[in-house]
Amino acid sequence: MRALVYLGPGSAELQDRPAAQLVNGDDVVVEIVGTGVCGTDRKILLGRFPARPGVVLGHESVGVVRETGPQARSVGVGDRVVVNPTLYCGWCVPCRRGATNFCRHKAGTEVGVDRDGTYAEAVTLPERFVERVPDGLPFRSAVLIEPLACVLNNVEAASVTFDDTVVVLGVGPIGMLTALVAARQARRVTVAEPDGYRLERAREQFTHVVDVAGTDLAEAVVKASGGERPSVVFDTTGTGLDAALRLIDDGGRVVVMGFDDTYTVPLRPLRLTNRGIRLIGAGDYRADIFPVAVDLAAALAGPQRSGTGSGAVLERLVTHEFPLERYEDAFIALGGITQGGDNGPGRSPRYDALKVVIRSHSGPVGADGWPVDA
């Protein structure tokens, strides 16, 4: 089968790999329809997030079950499914207390990082790591279920309530989803972004949008909010902690979401204690959050309430699709995969797309984006 293999920073290659096959009795083979390009994938290729050279990249995936082991019970051949790439053992101390996101046996299990991922024609996984997609859910909504799980985990960690004012730094796909989810609970949500393309997309969805290009981010957001500081800040960029700490109100919560292993910021603990600021890292999502993300995707896929946009919100976030053999074009639309295609830590590349999907399935599809035989 064809698969996109990570060779090292700035380098990936489409290779022929052995076809996915059953190994254990509870395994399922999923024919991959498509995989969303995650910011983590880009960070891997830019050398800013560790991954194993030789691994097949990709993890935000949906597909169709093509084969099941004799012990598989929850899914059957022909089922449309979404992949839960956050594997866990189920028997270590954190797993037994429900903290599957902090499983102590992660080595070799991170799909698309150190275990072969889904920029491929098929993948083999234990059945507990695939979830049925609700009937009628279009492909472009289903492919955002995994990012929604990430967002739900972080919004839950922030304990957002109806009296919170929220600022989301960055309105890439994760930032857009964070704002959408937070807006279901918070008093007001403001998004801040320097990129012109993403600002245009954000204004289609949200009332409070701040252009922070060429300005001090914290000052620009406070000014746009009439001097009011937010009670919750989500940094989805991975490089915005300094700005978030200058922006947050006393007693507020800052949630660090984005991944960038090269970014550091000086931090004086007294800055947190004197102002009562809570700095939150949520980690991966727990196993019980993933089914909630499936249900939320179905809710967001339908017509929205007045004032939150019209039509299928999730589908509109997917702006581009590329076949597997055009993976380079997919990454170019998001700023490229080499150091020359980026502007360095703390600065954003220029974007020509919002959510990009790489399609592994090359056959005919229906109006819902799924293969006609699915």
N, C-alpha and C positions, 0 to 999 in steps of 0.2 A: 504494500500500500504506500501511497505518497504521504510524507510527513515533513513538517518544517522543524529542522533540528538546529539547536543552539550550538554554535562553535566557539563562542567567546565574545567579549565586548565588541559590538559593532558588526557582528558576523553571524549570519544564519543561512541555512541552505536547505532546499527542497531535496529530499532523499527518498530512495526506495527502502522501505523497512518491511520486516516480516508482517504478514497480516495479523490483525488482532484475533486472538483465539481464547477459548475457555481454558482456565488453569485449575481453578477450584470449583467445587460443587455449587457454591453460591454465586459464582461469577455470572455477569451478563456481558455480551458484546454489543456495544452501541455504535451504530452507523452514524457518524457525526454529520449533521446538516450544516451547522455553522457555529462559529466561536467568536465572541466579542473580543476586540483588542483592548486589553486592560492596560492601565498606566503602569502596572507592575511589569508587563511584558516589555514595554519601552524602557523602563528603568533597568531591567536585566540586560537589554541590548546596549544600553549606554554605560554599563558597568557600575550602576548605582544600586543594584539589588543582587545578592548572590544567587547563583543557580549553577547546576552541574553541567559543564560542557558535554555535549552528546545527547542531552535530554530533548525530547520533543516538547516544544513550547505550547502554551494555550491552556485555558481552564474555564472560561466563561461559556459553557457549551450546552447546546441542546441537540438531540438526535432521536433516532428510532431504534428500538431494541430489535436486533436481528438474530440473536441466539441467547439461550439461557441455560445455566447449569441445572442439574437435576434437583438441587436443593432450593432453587430460586422460587419464591412464592408471591412477592409483592408486585412484580411486573411480568409481562409476557411478550412474546414476539409480536411486533407491530405497534407496541405502545410508544407514544411520544413521551420523551423524558427529558429532564434537565439534569445535568451532572452536578453533584455536590463534590467539589474538589478538595474539601477540607477533611481529609481522612483522619481517623482516630482508631485506637486499638480497642477501646471499650472496657479494658480491665485494669489499667493503671489507676493510681489513687485519684488524680484529677478527673479522669473519665468516670470513675465510680461515683464521684460527687457531682457529676453533671457538667463539669468544666471540660468538655471534650475539645474545646478550642485550645486547651493547654495540655493536651495529651503529651506524655513524656516519651512517646515512641514515634516522633514525627520524621526522623531521618529516613529518607527514601520513600516517603509517602506524600510529599507535596506535589500534587498534580501540576505539571507544567513548570516545575522548579527543579526537583530532583527525582521525580517519577514522570515517565512519559505522559504528555498531555494530549490536547485535543485539536491542535492544528494538524490534523491527520484525517484519514478517511474513516477510521474507526478507533475505538478504545475499549479495553477490557477493565471492568471494575467490579468489586463486590456489589451485590444488588442493593445493599443498604445505602450506597452512595449515588443512587439514581432515584429520582422522584418523578412520578407521573405528572405530566402537564395537563391542566384542566382542559376539557373539551372546548373547542372554539377559540382557544387562546392563540392569536396569530404568532407566527415565528418571531417577528420583530419585537414583540412584547416578551415572549418566553425567553429570548436570549439575554434579557436583562434581569432575570430572576437572581442569578448569583450575585451581581452587583447590589441588588436590592437587599440581599441577606447581609452583605457587608454594612450597608447603610443602616439597616434596622438595628444591628448590633451596636453601632456607635450612637445612634439616637437614643436607644434604650440606656446606654451607659451614661448619657448626659442627663437622664431623668427629665426630659423636656416636658413642661406643663403649659397650661393655657395662659399663664401670666408671664411667660418668658418672651423676651425679644431675642431673636437669633440672627447671627450673621454667619454666612457661609463664604469662606475664602476659596475662590476658584469655582467656575461653573463649567468644568468638563462634565462628562457623564456622571461621575460620582457626586460632584457638587450639585448638579441638577437634581439627581435623585435624593440627595440629602435635604435639599430645600423643599422638594415635593413632600417628603415624608414628615419633616419637621413642621411644615405648614399645616398638617392635619392635626397638630397638637398645640402649636405655639400661638401667641398673640400676634406676632409679626415676624416675617422672615425677610432679611435683606441679603442679597448676593453681591459679591465684589469680584471683579475680573478685569484684567488689563487687555485681553485679546479682543479685537474688534469682531471677529466672527462669532466667538462665544457670547459676547455681549448681545449681539443681534438675536441669537437663539434664546438667550435668557429673557430678553424683553418680550418674547412671544409667550412666555409662561408666567412671569412674575412682575409685580407692580414696583417693587423696591429693588432697583438694579443700580449699582454704582460702578462707574468707569474709573479704575484706579491707575490707568496707564500714565506714566510719567509723574506720578504724585506719591506722597507719603500715604500708604494704604490706610493706616489707622486714622490719620487726620482727615482723609477724604471721606471715610465712612461716618465718622462722628459728625462732620459738617453736614453730610447728606441726611443725617438722622436728627438734625436740629439740636445737636449737642448731646443727645442721649447716647449712652454707651450700652452695648448689649449685655444680657445676662448669660448668654451662651455663644461661644464662637467655635465653629467647626473649621479646622484647617484641612482641606482636602488636597492641598498642593504638595505637602511634605516639606515645604520650605518657608512656611509662613508663621512659625511659632513666635518669633520676635514681634512681628506685627500684631499677632493675636493677643499677646500679653500686654502690649501697649494699648490695645483697643478695649479689652474686657473691662466690665464694671467691677467695682469692689464686690466680693462675695460671689463672683461669677465662675462659670466652668469653661475651660478650654479643652476641646477634644482634638487630639492629634490623630489624623486619619491617613494622610498621604505618606508614601514610602519614598525616602531618598537617603541612602546610607552615607552619602557624602556631606549631608547638611548637618552643621552643628550650630549651637547658639549659646552664648554665655548665660548662665542663670544663677541669680543669687536667691537662695531659699527664703531669705527675709522678705523678698518681693512677694512671695506667695503667702507667707504667714501673716504679714502685716495687713495685707489686703484681703485675706480670706479667699484667695483664688484656688480653685481645684483644677489641677492639671491631670487630664484623663487619657489613658491609652487603653483601648478596648480589646486589642488583639483580634484574632480571627473570631468568626461567629460560632456559637454553639450549635450542636446538631438540631436542637429543638427550634432554632430560629429559621432554619431553611424551609420547612413546610409553611411557616407564616409568610415568608417571602413569596412563595408560590401563590398563596391566596391574595396577597397584596397586589401582585402582578395582575391577577385576574380583575381585581377591583379597579386598578389604575388603567387597565386596558379599555374600560368602558367609558361612556360619556361622563365628563366631570361636572362638578357643581359650578354654578355661576361664579365668575371671578377667578377660576383656577384654570382657565383655558377650555377649549372645546375639543371634542373628539377623543381619540385614543392617544393619551399623553405619552405613554411609553413608546409606541410605534414612531412618533415624531422625533424621538431622541436618536433613533438609528438613521443616520443621514447617508451612509455609504455602505455598499457591499462590494467585495472583491472576491473572485475565485482564488482558490488556494495558490495557484501558480502565479498570481499577481500580488503575493504577500508584500513585496517591496513597495508597490503603489499604496497598499493599505497603510504601511508605516510612514510613508512620505506624507500622506494626508494628515498625519498626526505629528509632523515635525521631523520625521526621519529617524534612523536607527544608528547613526554614527555621531561621534562627538561634534563633527562639523555641522550636523543638522540641529544642534541645540545651542542655546545661548549661555549655558552654564548654570550651576546651582543658584536658586533664588530668582532666576529669570525664565520667562516662558518662551517656547518656540512660537512660531506663527502657525495657526491651525487653519486647515481648509475643510475640516469635518468635525462633527461632534462625536457620535458613537459610530465606530467602524466595525463591520463584521466581516470575517473571512469565511467564505463558504467552502466546505469540503465536498458537499454534494453538488454534482454538476448536471444532474438530470432535470427534467421539467418539474416546475412547482406550480401549485395552485394559487388562487387569489390571496390565500392566507400566508403564503410564503413557504409552506411545508411541501415536501415532495408529494406528487400526485398520488403515490401509492401508500402514503402514510395516513 
